[in-house]
Amino acid sequence: RRSTGGHPATTSLSAIDAYHYSCRNSSLQTPTKMVYYFKTRCGQYTIYMGKDKYENEDLIKYGHPEDCWFHVDDLSSAHVYLRLKSGQTLDDIPEDCLTDCCSLVKANSIQGCKKSEVYIVYTRWKNLKKTASMVDGQVGFHRPENVRRCKIAKNNTIVRQLEKTKVELHP
């Protein structure tokens, strides 16, 4: 549907940090081991991803209702999340933010980063389905019809801009 055609990481991530330590249903959540945070090029949104499949498991488990999940379709890749503003839907994701997330997830796929273009799937975190029989990093969907798909071309310029905002936290 869509295809591709920073500033320093000084922005406070306290809301995201608080999220990882927040309580849900009065029980304390276990924080992730390491998460990479990025600011979108427009500066209005936070993107984050786990270091590896084990951190991705924590991100799947402790997601937030405003999170949108991105993954390279049919290839192994990082799990990238975009934190939307309260009340926003997938339709409200600005084009440049969608391009940022898709470019970042493509660049963090061992096979996908070698291809000139790939398809990316994305959906709300609450649509992710994890069962006991799935391996680390594997997910399904509660409602497959709510998963969107777009094509993204390699864009090293965008990835370099996002990398300049990268913050590595060990919450």
Buried (B, 14 or more C-beta within 10 A) or exposed (E): EBEBEBEEBEEEBEEBBEBBEEEEEEEEBEBBBBBBBBBBBEEEBBBBBBBEBEBBBBBBEBBBEBBBBBBBBEBBBBBBBBBBEEEBEBEEBBEBBBBBBBBBBBBBBEEBBEBEBBBBBBBBBBBBEEEEEEEEBBBEBEEEEEBBEBBBBBBEEBBEBBBEBBBEBEB
